[in-house]
Amino acid sequence: DPSRLTAFAGEPLLGGGEPVGRIRPVDALTPEPRPSACA
């Protein structure tokens, strides 16, 4: 659901301040974009 992607993308955005463009594709594949985004 697009709602889940938006909600998840909003959490790391406010916490780490990373771009949504990175988290969106990663989030769609894995529920934890934090470790993947760092790598």
A tleap script that builds the chain and sets N, CA, C and O, in Angstrom:
source leaprc.protein.ff14SB
mol = sequence {
  NASP PRO SER ARG LEU THR ALA PHE ALA GLY
  GLU PRO LEU LEU GLY GLY GLY GLU PRO VAL
  GLY ARG ILE ARG PRO VAL ASP ALA LEU THR
  PRO GLU PRO ARG PRO SER ALA CYS CALA
}
set mol.1.N position { 0.844 -1.208 0.000 }
set mol.1.CA position { 0.000 0.000 0.000 }
set mol.1.C position { 0.875 1.253 0.000 }
set mol.1.O position { 1.878 1.298 0.713 }
set mol.2.N position { 0.517 2.265 -0.782 }
set mol.2.CA position { 1.285 3.516 -0.840 }
set mol.2.C position { 1.284 4.232 0.506 }
set mol.2.O position { 2.215 4.974 0.820 }
set mol.3.N position { 0.233 4.008 1.304 }
set mol.3.CA position { 0.147 4.655 2.615 }
set mol.3.C position { 1.282 4.177 3.519 }
set mol.3.O position { 1.875 4.967 4.254 }
set mol.4.N position { 1.578 2.878 3.458 }
set mol.4.CA position { 2.649 2.337 4.309 }
set mol.4.C position { 3.998 2.903 3.892 }
set mol.4.O position { 4.821 3.252 4.739 }
set mol.5.N position { 4.224 2.994 2.586 }
set mol.5.CA position { 5.502 3.517 2.092 }
set mol.5.C position { 5.685 4.956 2.555 }
set mol.5.O position { 6.781 5.356 2.949 }
set mol.6.N position { 4.618 5.721 2.506 }
set mol.6.CA position { 4.700 7.129 2.919 }
set mol.6.C position { 4.978 7.227 4.413 }
set mol.6.O position { 5.785 8.048 4.847 }
set mol.7.N position { 4.307 6.384 5.200 }
set mol.7.CA position { 4.478 6.427 6.654 }
set mol.7.C position { 5.907 6.035 7.019 }
set mol.7.O position { 6.544 6.696 7.838 }
set mol.8.N position { 6.408 4.962 6.413 }
set mol.8.CA position { 7.765 4.505 6.710 }
set mol.8.C position { 8.792 5.532 6.249 }
set mol.8.O position { 9.778 5.791 6.940 }
set mol.9.N position { 8.555 6.113 5.080 }
set mol.9.CA position { 9.499 7.093 4.530 }
set mol.9.C position { 9.530 8.338 5.406 }
set mol.9.O position { 10.554 9.016 5.484 }
set mol.10.N position { 8.416 8.643 6.066 }
set mol.10.CA position { 8.345 9.834 6.913 }
set mol.10.C position { 9.132 9.660 8.200 }
set mol.10.O position { 9.708 10.623 8.707 }
set mol.11.N position { 9.165 8.442 8.739 }
set mol.11.CA position { 9.865 8.208 10.007 }
set mol.11.C position { 11.367 8.465 9.881 }
set mol.11.O position { 11.911 9.280 10.627 }
set mol.12.N position { 12.045 7.788 8.955 }
set mol.12.CA position { 13.491 7.995 8.810 }
set mol.12.C position { 13.816 9.415 8.359 }
set mol.12.O position { 14.873 9.950 8.693 }
set mol.13.N position { 12.910 10.020 7.601 }
set mol.13.CA position { 13.128 11.392 7.120 }
set mol.13.C position { 13.232 12.341 8.310 }
set mol.13.O position { 14.107 13.206 8.343 }
set mol.14.N position { 12.339 12.180 9.287 }
set mol.14.CA position { 12.342 13.069 10.448 }
set mol.14.C position { 13.480 12.711 11.394 }
set mol.14.O position { 14.040 13.586 12.054 }
set mol.15.N position { 13.822 11.428 11.462 }
set mol.15.CA position { 14.860 10.983 12.398 }
set mol.15.C position { 16.260 11.218 11.856 }
set mol.15.O position { 17.098 11.821 12.526 }
set mol.16.N position { 16.514 10.737 10.631 }
set mol.16.CA position { 17.875 10.849 10.089 }
set mol.16.C position { 18.001 11.997 9.103 }
set mol.16.O position { 19.099 12.509 8.885 }
set mol.17.N position { 16.892 12.404 8.509 }
set mol.17.CA position { 16.937 13.503 7.550 }
set mol.17.C position { 17.453 13.047 6.197 }
set mol.17.O position { 18.028 13.839 5.451 }
set mol.18.N position { 17.250 11.766 5.874 }
set mol.18.CA position { 17.712 11.255 4.575 }
set mol.18.C position { 16.663 11.542 3.494 }
set mol.18.O position { 15.486 11.708 3.813 }
set mol.19.N position { 17.068 11.603 2.232 }
set mol.19.CA position { 16.144 11.886 1.135 }
set mol.19.C position { 15.130 10.769 0.952 }
set mol.19.O position { 15.458 9.592 1.104 }
set mol.20.N position { 13.889 11.144 0.624 }
set mol.20.CA position { 12.837 10.136 0.451 }
set mol.20.C position { 13.131 9.264 -0.767 }
set mol.20.O position { 12.753 8.093 -0.804 }
set mol.21.N position { 13.797 9.831 -1.750 }
set mol.21.CA position { 14.099 9.078 -2.975 }
set mol.21.C position { 14.874 7.808 -2.667 }
set mol.21.O position { 14.696 6.794 -3.341 }
set mol.22.N position { 15.725 7.853 -1.661 }
set mol.22.CA position { 16.518 6.670 -1.308 }
set mol.22.C position { 15.674 5.661 -0.548 }
set mol.22.O position { 15.728 4.459 -0.810 }
set mol.23.N position { 14.895 6.167 0.395 }
set mol.23.CA position { 14.144 5.271 1.281 }
set mol.23.C position { 12.979 4.606 0.554 }
set mol.23.O position { 12.660 3.450 0.830 }
set mol.24.N position { 12.344 5.316 -0.366 }
set mol.24.CA position { 11.164 4.747 -1.036 }
set mol.24.C position { 11.472 3.422 -1.732 }
set mol.24.O position { 10.804 2.429 -1.444 }
set mol.25.N position { 12.449 3.362 -2.631 }
set mol.25.CA position { 12.752 2.109 -3.334 }
set mol.25.C position { 13.223 1.022 -2.382 }
set mol.25.O position { 12.847 -0.141 -2.531 }
set mol.26.N position { 14.037 1.388 -1.412 }
set mol.26.CA position { 14.557 0.403 -0.453 }
set mol.26.C position { 13.431 -0.108 0.438 }
set mol.26.O position { 13.344 -1.301 0.726 }
set mol.27.N position { 12.571 0.812 0.870 }
set mol.27.CA position { 11.471 0.448 1.750 }
set mol.27.C position { 10.523 -0.519 1.053 }
set mol.27.O position { 9.955 -1.408 1.689 }
set mol.28.N position { 10.357 -0.345 -0.249 }
set mol.28.CA position { 9.449 -1.200 -1.010 }
set mol.28.C position { 9.963 -2.643 -1.025 }
set mol.28.O position { 9.182 -3.592 -1.097 }
set mol.29.N position { 11.284 -2.790 -0.957 }
set mol.29.CA position { 11.867 -4.133 -0.990 }
set mol.29.C position { 11.998 -4.695 0.422 }
set mol.29.O position { 11.700 -5.867 0.651 }
set mol.30.N position { 12.440 -3.871 1.369 }
set mol.30.CA position { 12.639 -4.346 2.737 }
set mol.30.C position { 11.957 -3.411 3.728 }
set mol.30.O position { 11.880 -2.207 3.482 }
set mol.31.N position { 11.461 -3.941 4.843 }
set mol.31.CA position { 10.787 -3.130 5.858 }
set mol.31.C position { 11.774 -2.270 6.640 }
set mol.31.O position { 11.362 -1.339 7.332 }
set mol.32.N position { 13.082 -2.568 6.542 }
set mol.32.CA position { 14.086 -1.796 7.286 }
set mol.32.C position { 15.063 -1.138 6.318 }
set mol.32.O position { 16.088 -1.725 5.972 }
set mol.33.N position { 14.745 0.092 5.878 }
set mol.33.CA position { 15.585 0.809 4.917 }
set mol.33.C position { 16.825 1.409 5.561 }
set mol.33.O position { 17.718 1.877 4.855 }
set mol.34.N position { 16.898 1.404 6.884 }
set mol.34.CA position { 18.032 2.029 7.582 }
set mol.34.C position { 19.365 1.357 7.239 }
set mol.34.O position { 20.281 2.039 6.781 }
set mol.35.N position { 19.504 0.039 7.447 }
set mol.35.CA position { 20.781 -0.637 7.147 }
set mol.35.C position { 21.119 -0.599 5.660 }
set mol.35.O position { 22.284 -0.450 5.293 }
set mol.36.N position { 20.123 -0.731 4.816 }
set mol.36.CA position { 20.351 -0.729 3.368 }
set mol.36.C position { 20.734 0.668 2.890 }
set mol.36.O position { 21.586 0.819 2.014 }
set mol.37.N position { 20.101 1.688 3.469 }
set mol.37.CA position { 20.374 3.064 3.052 }
set mol.37.C position { 21.811 3.438 3.424 }
set mol.37.O position { 22.494 4.130 2.669 }
set mol.38.N position { 22.257 2.978 4.583 }
set mol.38.CA position { 23.620 3.296 5.024 }
set mol.38.C position { 24.629 2.645 4.085 }
set mol.38.O position { 25.631 3.257 3.715 }
set mol.39.N position { 24.354 1.390 3.699 }
set mol.39.CA position { 25.277 0.672 2.821 }
set mol.39.C position { 25.138 1.225 1.418 }
set mol.39.O position { 25.824 0.768 0.503 }
savepdb mol mol.pdb
quit
